[in-house]
Amino acid sequence: MQTLQFSPMTADEFALFWPTFQAIVAAEETYAIDPNITYDDAFSLWCKTPLLSIAVKDEQGQLLGSYYLKANAAGPGSHVCNCGYMVTPHARGKGVARAMCEHSQQAARQHGFIAMQFNAVVASNQVAVALWQRLGFSIVGTVPHAYQHASLGYVDTHVMHKSLTEH
């Protein structure tokens, strides 16, 4: 795998990322985001609300994907973080999601988070579920029929968790 560059996502980079974001959300297979979300609302959701929004590029500077990092909850729950990851179509299957997840765990530790939780991993997204499990995440709960998949109808979602500290 080539060397990847991780940097805070700029507004210009989000403009390049927008077609990927829009296509993933419109597919209604993995993200519980309104498929009709506006560009401005998507930019706010992905880049302004989170603690971090990271652009991932190859050695030539081509955008391969992005992730965000934020607290999963407020106040007494703010020590657990949450992330979302999206990979551009031409970069899928090349280890970009793995690299983003590993990078996000390092960033989370640097920001004082002690665990990472994914709240709604769509169970039919077997590639993602298997990847997160290989990276040490456990399914700690399953919510029946919590996601309305575009072609499969109602499918389960998993809550997945990983401790980021030694016990």
MIROZA-896800 format. One line per 8 residues: number of its first residue (from 0); for each residue x, y, z of C-alpha. Coordinates in steps of 0.25 Angstrom, whole numbers, plus 2048, in hexadecimal, padded with zeros to 3 digits. Layout:
NUM> X:Y:Z | ...
This chain:
0> 800:800:800 | 805:80E:7FD | 807:819:807 | 7FB:820:80B | 7FA:82F:80F | 7F0:833:81A | 7ED:841:81C | 7E1:84A:821
8> 7D7:84A:816 | 7D5:858:80F | 7C9:85E:809 | 7CF:85C:7FB | 7D2:84D:7FF | 7C4:84B:803 | 7BF:851:7F6 | 7C7:845:7EF
16> 7C2:83B:7F9 | 7B3:840:7F8 | 7B0:836:7EC | 7B5:82A:7F4 | 7AD:82F:800 | 7A1:831:7F8 | 7A2:824:7F1 | 7A4:81C:7FE
24> 798:823:805 | 78F:822:7F9 | 792:813:7F8 | 78B:811:806 | 793:804:809 | 79D:809:814 | 79A:817:819 | 78E:81C:821
32> 78E:82A:81A | 783:830:813 | 786:82D:804 | 781:83B:800 | 78B:842:80A | 790:84F:804 | 79E:852:801 | 79F:85C:80D
40> 798:853:817 | 7A2:848:813 | 7AE:851:814 | 7A9:855:822 | 7A6:846:826 | 7B4:841:821 | 7BD:84D:823 | 7B8:857:82D
48> 7B1:84F:838 | 7BB:844:83A | 7C8:846:842 | 7D0:842:836 | 7CD:840:827 | 7D9:83A:820 | 7DC:839:811 | 7E4:82D:80D
56> 7EC:82E:800 | 7F6:826:7F8 | 805:82A:7F5 | 800:832:7E9 | 7F6:83A:7F1 | 7EA:832:7EC | 7DE:832:7F6 | 7DB:823:7FA
64> 7D2:825:806 | 7CE:82D:813 | 7CB:82A:821 | 7C5:832:82C | 7C8:831:83B | 7BE:836:846 | 7BA:833:854 | 7AF:828:854
72> 7A7:82F:85F | 7A8:83C:867 | 7AC:83E:876 | 7AE:831:87D | 7AE:829:870 | 7B9:832:869 | 7C4:829:86C | 7BF:81F:861
80> 7C1:824:852 | 7BA:820:845 | 7BF:821:837 | 7B9:820:829 | 7C1:81C:81D | 7BF:81D:80E | 7C8:818:803 | 7C8:81D:7F5
88> 7C3:813:7EA | 7D1:811:7E4 | 7D8:80F:7F1 | 7CF:804:7F7 | 7D5:7F7:7FA | 7E3:7FD:7FB | 7E4:7FE:80A | 7E0:80C:80B
96> 7D5:809:815 | 7DE:801:81E | 7E9:80C:81E | 7DE:817:821 | 7D9:80E:82D | 7E7:80C:832 | 7EA:81B:831 | 7DD:81F:837
104> 7E0:816:843 | 7EE:81D:845 | 7E7:82B:844 | 7DD:827:84E | 7E7:823:858 | 7EE:830:856 | 7E1:837:859 | 7DF:82F:866
112> 7D4:826:861 | 7D5:818:868 | 7CC:811:85F | 7C6:811:851 | 7B7:80D:84E | 7B0:80C:841 | 7A1:80E:844 | 79B:808:837
120> 7A3:7FF:82E | 79A:7F9:824 | 79A:7EA:826 | 799:7E7:817 | 7A6:7EF:815 | 7AE:7E3:818 | 7BB:7E8:812 | 7BB:7F4:81D
128> 7B6:7EB:828 | 7C1:7E1:825 | 7CC:7EC:824 | 7C8:7F2:831 | 7C8:7E5:838 | 7D6:7E2:832 | 7DA:7F0:838 | 7D6:7EB:846
136> 7C7:7F1:847 | 7BD:7E8:84D | 7AE:7E7:84A | 7A8:7EB:857 | 79A:7EC:853 | 791:7EA:847 | 785:7F3:844 | 77A:7EB:83C
144> 775:7F1:82F | 77B:7FF:833 | 77F:802:824 | 777:803:818 | 780:7FE:80D | 77D:803:7FF | 77C:7F4:7F9 | 77C:7EB:805
152> 771:7F2:80D | 772:7F2:81C | 780:7ED:821 | 786:7ED:82F | 791:7F6:834 | 79D:7F3:83D | 7A2:7FB:848 | 7B1:7F9:847
160> 7BB:7FD:852 | 7CA:7FD:855 | 7D2:801:861 | 7DE:80A:85D | 7E5:808:86B | 7EC:7FD:872 | 7E4:7F7:87D
